[in-house]
């Protein structure tokens, strides 16, 4: 049985380990900075951990309240699912779905009527997951960069 609960400062190491798997290109220093920011602003951010029967963190979800325009959304603030990750051995058991449902409850408790998320164009598994929990695509965007001299 999976238990979902809000992450605390005592969970930083486990949360950091999971977060590093989802975003491996981010330095540990930057991860730690972002975790500290989230813990310092609980009215704006939430991090939820999924714990297995032994109390080990096997997944997490992070969400934020965004007041800037969010593509495809008409309200403000919008709850934004910033990231969700479940260890491979725990996948396809409802853990991500339970994390997402907990984010939805948090969003409603904070007055939100919309939950948004994004995924890289090539991340088909993420697209499948988002659709499976009720998200509908709103638009696709490719960002471009040009180096200036």
N, C-alpha and C positions, 0 to 999 in steps of 0.2 A: 504494500500500500504506500502510495506517495503522499507526503504531507507538503503543502505549499505554505511558506511563511515569508514575511518581510525580512530581508537581509539586514544585519546590524554590523557594527564595527567589529564584533567578535567573529564575524564570518568572512572578513576580508580575504584571508588566504585561500579559502575554498572558492569564493566568488571570483577572485583573481585568476585562479587556475582554470575555471570554466570560461571566463571572459577571454583569456589568452588563447583558448582553442577556437573561439568564434572569430576573434580579430587578431590573428597571429602577427600581423604586420605592425601592430601598435606596441611601443616599448613598454616594459614593466613600469617605468617611471610615469609615463603618460596614463597607463591604466590606473595606477595608484592615485594620481591626481584626480582623475575622473570619478573614481570611487569615493574619494574624500568629498568632492563637490556634491555628489548625490546624497551622501550621508548628511551633509551640512544643510541641504535644502529639501527636507522631506515633504514640504507642501508642493514642490515642483517635480520631484523625481520619486520613483519607486523602483526598487530592485527586489525581486521575489526569487526565492530559492526553492527548488524541488528536492526534498530529502527522501531517501529510501528507508527501508525498515530499520536499518542500522544507524540512521541519522546522518548519513553521508550525503553531501550535495551532489546531485546527479544532473542538475539542469538549473537554468536561471532565465529570467526575463527582466528586461529593463524597460521602463516607460517614462515619458516626460509629458508635461503639459506645455504645449506650444501655442503661443499667441501670434506668431508670425503666420502669414497665409500658408496653408497646407494644401498642396495640389489635390483637387477633387473634393475638398471639404468646404462647407458653407458656414460653419460655426466657429466660435472662438471662446475659450481655448479648445484645442483639439488634443486629445490624448494620443500620443504617438508611441507605437511599439518600436523602441530603438533597437532592440536586439532580443533574440530568443535562441537558446541553445540547450540541447539535451545530449548527454553522452551517448555514443553509438549503441552501447549495450542496453540502454534504457529506451531507445527509440521504438516507435510503433506500439507503445503501451499506454498511450493517452497522456503522457507527462507534459508534452508541449501544449496539448489541448487544455489541460488543467491550468498550466501557467497562463495561457492566453485568457482563459475564463477569469482567473484572478485579476489580471490586468484590467479586464472589462469591468469587474466590480469596483476596482480602485477608480477607474475613469468615471463611472456613474456617480460614485461617492464624491467626486470632485466636480460635479456639475457638467460633465461632458456628455454630448449627445452623439459624438463621432469618435471612432478609433481609427487611426491611420497607420500605415507602415510603408516601407519601401523594400525593394530587393534589386540586386543587380540584374540586368537584362538576361544574362547567361545563367542565372541561378534557378534552374527549373525546379529543383527540389523545394526551394523557398516559395516559388509561385504556387506549386501544388499544395504546400502546407497552408499558405494564406487563404487560398480558395476553400480548402477543407474546413477551415474554422469560420467561414462566412465573409471574408473580405472579397470585394469586387475590384478589379483593376479600374483605375481612373485615367491614367495616361502613361505613356512611356517617354523617357527623356534620355538622350545621350549627351553627356557633357563633353565639351571640347576644350583643348588647351593649346595655346600657342606661346612659345617662349619668346620673350622680347629682349632685345639687346640694347 
